[in-house]
Amino acid sequence: MTGGKAAREKMGRSEREIVNLHKALGIKAERVPLSGATGYLGRHTDVDVYPFGADRPPLVCELKARADGKGFVLLKRWLSDADVLFLREDRQKPIVVLPWKTWEKMLKVLWKC
């Protein structure tokens, strides 16, 4: 799937799923209009999540969805059973990868769910 209606529908479903998972925890989340394709508010991202409250700035989130998981295989292998994966390039700040279970646990503590 390289583009077109089917790709837009798939991304829309994936974005709605992320929004709904957060809403199920009582946390405001919303899709960015047109999945960021228009550069809404100067950003080209997919979902805004408000873990610090609806009146605070959101975490601006990007979403990648792959049916076959290609591109995720190495990340998943590195993550294994860990709660967090740090990726660090020389002389750069690390990138943090969290599985949903860790993200959910952090949000529940933050929101005291």
Phi, psi and omega in degrees: 000111184249355180165187178085191186299315182299319180293318178298318180295319179297314180295320178301317178297316181296318179294318178297322179298315179298315178300313182293324176299319178290318179299325178297335176270359181085018183251128179296134175209149180209149176286143174283134181309133180058029178052033177079001183298333183268354184075036179309129182056028179078011182240153176239056182244180191251317188221140171253132179239135184248068183287345182260006180119149183293341181267000180254159179300144182279164164279127182270120191242142174252144181233132173238129180234132179224128181298318185265356179075005178301139184095338180258347188303310182293318177301315180295323178293316179295320181293317179049238181260009182287160177276334184215144174239123175258129177248123183227123174267149180309133177059027178232156173289149182289156169259140183248128177244125180240133169288160183306320183301323179287316179301313180299317179299317179296317180295321179296323177291315180298318183266356181053047180283000000 
